[in-house]
Amino acid sequence: MAVDPNTQLTTTSVGNREELSDVINMITPEDTPIYSDISKGKCVSVHPEWEVDELQPPNENIQTEGDDYDYDAGDTPQRIGNYTQIMRKSGIISETQEAVQQAGNANKVKRQKLKRGKELRKDVELAIVTNNASVAGATREFGGLPTWIETNVDRGASGANGGFDINTGLTVAATPGTQRAFTKTIMDNVMEQGYKAGANFRNVYVSPYVKSVFVTFMSNSNVAPFRYAVDDGQKNSIIANADVYEGPFGKVFIKPNRVMAANTTVARNAFFVDTSMLSFEWLRKIHEDKKVARTGDAKKFVLIGEGTLKVHNEAGIGVAADLYGTTASS
């Protein structure tokens, strides 16, 4: 139907007010499961070190009556360490932009600082799960979880452990293997190795896709049938979830980690963790540098921190590596 001649339309009017919601909807998640679950500590150098030790394997210990004593050789604990990593976020906003009225205060300095701080926390989580070896020097980097684990592992074909190198004092990145689907057999294998090594796994951190694969373990013939009584008035509810796995070698919570969906390299690992065996040590907690110089008609800010991952004993953690972590084929 045609528009009558001379009808004034919004498309040609210049006095109409713009409408912009005062609510800023930020969907990006900010949860950091591993960093949140482990303890936080303080270090006093850029290369904190610690010692690890283990019991000798059991033996029959049969002695002769009246025998004179002989003495066992003493054990020397292994000395290991990790380097601190500097992380920072910054921003700059003109004084005019700070002064004008804004919808939702989207560009106010205070809100930008809060946002950058959350981003820094997620950066810490990503560094923890990334297969980056430790690096010394001015541009230091701490070794992520995959670079430490040697004892409790299940890898794809041609995959190889990294680990701490006592000669260099650095961790070595693990070698990726052939990717495969996550299975109950893989999970039980890592948990059995951990049990034998003395680990007490509590949590398994996985990518969202791997969590969805774990749920299918309910259909495994060796798993007890899953039954769930729905008594919430929702007669048509479908229950298709599991968060706890109780196997032959203990009970663990399966925790999906959104940060581990960052890329296929990170998503390919499932970490089995005794949280008492990990901590994050801060040399400088995340803080605002109040000494940033003002050089113009703008407000600047810098948030900065420096810390490292402390793996108290790598035998207390494990990994199911080389999994399809984002799709059924990647």
C-alpha positions in Angstrom: 0.0 0.0 0.0 1.5 3.4 -1.0 2.3 6.1 1.6 0.3 9.3 1.2 2.3 12.2 -0.3 4.0 14.6 2.2 3.8 12.1 5.1 6.6 12.8 7.5 8.6 9.7 8.3 11.1 8.8 11.0 13.6 8.1 8.2 13.8 11.8 7.3 13.1 13.5 10.7 16.1 14.9 12.5 14.6 15.7 16.0 13.8 12.2 17.1 15.7 11.1 20.3 17.9 8.1 20.1 17.0 5.3 22.5 19.8 3.3 24.1 19.3 1.0 27.1 21.0 1.9 30.3 21.6 -1.8 31.0 24.8 -3.3 29.6 24.4 -7.0 29.0 27.7 -8.8 29.2 27.4 -12.5 28.4 31.0 -13.4 28.5 31.5 -15.9 31.4 33.9 -15.1 34.2 34.2 -18.4 36.1 37.6 -19.9 36.6 37.1 -23.4 38.1 40.7 -24.5 38.7 42.1 -21.2 39.9 39.0 -20.8 42.2 39.4 -24.3 43.7 43.1 -24.3 44.5 44.7 -22.4 47.4 46.5 -19.1 47.0 49.9 -18.3 48.4 52.7 -15.8 48.3 56.2 -16.1 46.8 59.1 -13.8 47.4 61.2 -14.3 44.2 60.7 -14.7 40.5 61.7 -18.3 40.7 60.1 -20.0 43.8 61.4 -23.5 44.4 60.2 -26.4 46.6 61.1 -30.0 47.2 59.3 -33.2 46.4 59.8 -36.6 47.9 58.2 -40.0 48.0 58.2 -43.2 50.0 60.3 -46.2 49.0 58.2 -49.0 47.5 57.2 -51.7 50.0 59.3 -54.9 50.4 59.0 -58.1 52.4 61.5 -56.8 55.1 62.6 -60.2 56.5 65.4 -59.9 59.0 67.7 -62.5 60.7 67.5 -63.0 64.4 70.5 -61.6 66.1 71.7 -59.9 63.0 73.8 -56.8 63.3 72.3 -53.6 61.9 73.1 -52.2 58.5 71.8 -48.8 57.5 69.8 -47.6 54.5 71.1 -44.9 52.3 69.3 -41.6 52.8 67.1 -40.2 50.1 67.6 -36.7 48.7 64.4 -34.9 47.8 64.1 -33.4 44.3 64.3 -29.7 44.1 61.9 -28.1 41.5 60.5 -24.7 40.7 58.5 -22.5 38.4 59.0 -19.0 37.1 56.6 -16.1 37.8 54.6 -14.6 34.9 53.7 -10.9 34.6 50.2 -10.2 33.4 48.5 -6.9 32.9 45.5 -5.1 31.4 45.2 -1.4 30.7 42.9 1.3 29.4 42.7 5.0 28.6 39.6 7.2 28.4 39.4 10.9 27.6 38.3 13.2 30.3 35.5 14.4 28.0 34.2 10.8 27.6 34.4 10.4 31.3 32.4 13.6 31.9 29.5 13.1 29.4 26.4 11.3 30.4 26.5 7.7 29.1 24.0 4.9 28.8 25.0 2.3 31.4 28.2 4.1 32.1 29.7 1.8 29.5 33.0 3.8 29.2 33.4 5.0 32.7 36.9 4.3 34.1 35.5 2.4 37.2 33.6 -0.1 35.1 36.4 -0.6 32.7 38.8 -1.4 35.6 36.3 -4.0 36.9 36.0 -5.6 33.4 39.7 -5.7 32.9 40.2 -7.3 36.3 37.8 -10.1 35.4 39.6 -10.6 32.2 43.0 -10.9 34.0 41.5 -13.7 36.2 40.5 -15.6 33.1 44.0 -15.1 31.7 45.4 -16.8 34.8 43.0 -19.8 34.3 44.0 -20.1 30.6 47.7 -20.0 31.5 47.2 -22.8 34.0 45.7 -25.2 31.5 47.9 -24.3 28.5 50.8 -26.5 27.4 53.4 -23.8 27.6 56.8 -24.7 29.1 58.3 -22.5 31.7 60.6 -19.7 30.5 63.3 -17.8 32.4 64.6 -14.3 31.8 62.9 -10.9 31.6 59.9 -12.2 29.7 59.2 -15.0 32.1 56.5 -17.6 31.8 55.3 -20.3 34.2 54.8 -23.8 33.1 51.2 -24.8 32.7 49.7 -28.0 34.0 50.3 -30.1 30.9 54.0 -29.5 31.1 54.3 -31.0 34.6 52.4 -34.3 34.4 54.4 -37.5 33.9 53.1 -40.1 36.3 49.4 -40.4 35.8 48.8 -40.1 32.1 46.8 -41.6 29.2 47.9 -40.3 25.8 47.0 -40.9 22.2 49.3 -42.7 19.9 52.7 -40.9 19.5 51.9 -38.5 22.4 54.7 -38.0 24.9 55.1 -36.5 28.4 56.8 -33.2 29.1 57.9 -32.8 32.7 60.4 -30.9 34.9 64.0 -31.0 33.7 66.3 -30.9 36.7 69.2 -29.9 34.4 67.6 -26.8 33.0 65.3 -26.0 35.9 62.5 -25.6 33.4 59.4 -27.6 32.4 59.1 -29.2 29.0 55.9 -29.1 26.9 54.1 -32.4 26.3 54.1 -33.7 22.8 50.6 -34.0 21.3 49.4 -37.4 20.1 46.6 -38.7 18.0 43.3 -37.4 19.2 40.6 -39.9 20.2 37.2 -39.9 22.0 37.0 -39.7 25.8 35.9 -43.1 27.2 35.3 -44.7 30.5 38.4 -46.9 29.9 40.6 -43.8 29.6 39.1 -42.4 32.8 39.6 -45.5 34.8 43.1 -45.9 33.6 44.2 -42.4 34.8 42.4 -42.9 38.1 44.0 -46.3 38.6 47.5 -44.8 38.0 46.7 -42.0 40.4 45.5 -44.5 43.1 48.7 -46.5 42.8 50.8 -43.3 42.9 49.1 -42.1 46.1 47.0 -39.4 44.5 43.6 -38.5 45.9 41.8 -37.1 42.9 38.8 -34.9 43.8 38.0 -33.0 40.6 38.3 -33.6 36.8 38.3 -30.4 34.8 37.2 -30.8 31.2 36.0 -28.7 28.2 32.2 -28.4 27.8 32.2 -30.9 24.9 34.1 -33.5 26.9 31.6 -33.0 29.8 28.8 -33.9 27.3 30.7 -37.0 26.3 31.2 -38.0 30.0 27.4 -37.9 30.4 27.1 -40.7 27.8 29.0 -43.0 30.2 25.5 -43.6 31.7 24.7 -45.8 28.7 27.8 -47.9 29.3 26.9 -51.5 30.1 29.3 -51.5 33.1 27.6 -48.4 34.6 24.7 -48.7 37.0 21.4 -47.6 35.3 20.7 -43.9 35.9 17.3 -43.2 37.4 16.1 -39.9 38.7 12.7 -39.2 40.3 11.3 -35.9 39.1 9.1 -34.3 41.8 9.2 -30.6 40.9 5.9 -30.3 39.1 7.6 -30.5 35.7 6.0 -33.6 34.3 7.9 -33.4 31.0 11.4 -32.9 32.4 14.2 -34.8 30.7 17.2 -35.5 33.0 20.4 -36.2 31.1 23.2 -35.2 33.3 25.8 -36.6 35.7 28.4 -34.6 37.7 30.0 -37.3 39.9 31.8 -40.4 38.8 32.4 -43.1 41.4 34.7 -45.8 39.9 36.9 -48.6 41.2 39.5 -46.1 42.4 37.5 -43.3 44.0 34.9 -40.6 43.4 35.5 -37.4 41.5 33.4 -34.4 40.4 33.4 -33.6 36.7 33.6 -29.9 36.3 33.2 -28.2 32.8 35.6 -25.3 32.3 34.5 -22.7 29.7 38.1 -21.4 29.5 39.1 -24.8 28.2 36.9 -24.2 25.2 39.2 -21.4 24.1 40.9 -23.5 21.4 41.3 -27.1 20.4 44.8 -27.2 21.9 43.5 -26.5 25.4 40.3 -28.5 25.0 42.2 -31.8 24.3 43.1 -32.4 28.0 41.1 -33.6 30.9 42.9 -32.8 34.2 42.5 -35.0 37.2 43.4 -33.0 40.3 44.0 -33.4 44.0 43.6 -29.7 44.8 45.9 -30.0 47.8 48.7 -30.7 45.3 48.2 -27.3 43.5 48.4 -23.7 44.5 48.9 -20.3 42.9 51.6 -18.2 44.3 51.5 -14.4 43.9 54.7 -12.4 44.0 52.5 -9.3 43.3 48.8 -9.7 43.5 46.7 -8.1 40.8 46.5 -4.4 41.6 46.2 -1.0 40.0 49.5 0.8 39.4 48.8 4.2 41.0 52.0 5.7 39.6 51.0 5.7 36.0 52.0 9.2 34.7 49.4 11.5 33.3 50.4 12.9 30.0 47.3 14.4 28.4 43.6 15.1 28.7 42.7 11.5 29.5 42.5 9.0 32.4 44.8 6.0 32.2 44.9 2.9 34.3 47.0 -0.3 34.4 46.1 -3.5 36.3 49.1 -5.7 36.8 50.1 -8.8 38.7 52.8 -11.5 38.8 52.5 -15.0 40.0 53.1 -18.7 39.3 51.6 -22.1 39.4 53.0 -24.4 42.1 52.6 -28.1 41.5 53.5 -29.5 44.9 53.9 -33.0 43.5 53.0 -33.9 39.9 52.1 -37.5 41.1 49.1 -35.9 42.7 47.6 -34.8 39.4 46.8 -36.6 36.1 45.8 -36.1 32.6 43.7 -37.8 29.9 45.3 -36.2 26.9 44.7 -36.0 23.2 40.9 -36.1 23.5 38.4 -34.7 21.0 37.8 -31.6 23.0 35.5 -29.4 20.9 33.6 -31.7 18.6 33.5 -35.4 17.7 36.5 -34.9 15.4 38.5 -32.0 16.8 
